[in-house]
Amino acid sequence: MKVIKFEVEVTKLSRQQNLQQRIHHYTNIREENNALKSQNEELSCKLRRNDAILIQPLTVIGVLLESQRRVYISTSSQSTMLI
């Protein structure tokens, strides 16, 4: 009778330990998840900043190329008109 009582007690204690381990594991996972979310947000901000920095010169280059193309077209049409 005492053996069965002790087995039940051991089972209860082991369940409590497993529960504590699961809670600890879950807490660790949540902390890691929050850290990864924060890191993801930081990297996303850096990426947006870098994209903005890269787009500005490309826009200027595009404007310059377009104006150069217009000058070329207008000079070539004037030379045709002169002939």
Secondary structure, DSSP 8 states (H G I E B T S, - for coil): -HHHHHHHHHHHHHHHHHHHHHHHHHHHHHHHHHHHHHHHHHHHHHHHHHHHHHHHHHHHHHHHHHHHHHHHHHHHHHHHHH-
